[in-house]
Amino acid sequence: MSCGHAHETDCSEVLDHLYEYLDDEMSADACTKFKEHFEECHPCLEKYGLEQAVKKLVKRCCGSDDVPSDLRSKVMMRIELIRSGESVPEAGAFTEAPTAT
């Protein structure tokens, strides 16, 4: 996505790190760069607003459910693999193996 204008911080960089921004996992300097980008780039601001709304909706609808610790571990492991650029196992890898009867 790009608005077609040159920015100090490229649209692709902003979108690649949008969830880090939404989750407040960035340095203050990086947050400032992103805020400046959103002020001048309407498409990225719209994408930010949409992702922020989805995050709030998920929190409201699912925020009170307890997550099994093994599921949380598997999801966190998958997130780390994605962030590191490693290949990610297919979704079937997260299902439990059938038990022998």
HELIX and SHEET records of a PDB file:
HELIX    1   1 CYS A   11  ASP A   16  1                                   6    
HELIX    2   2 LEU A   18  LEU A   22  1                                   5    
HELIX    3   3 ALA A   28  GLU A   40  1                                  13    
HELIX    4   4 HIS A   42  CYS A   62  1                                  21    
HELIX    5   5 SER A   69  SER A   84  1                                  16    
HELIX    6   6 ALA A   91  PHE A   94  5                                   4    
END                                                                             
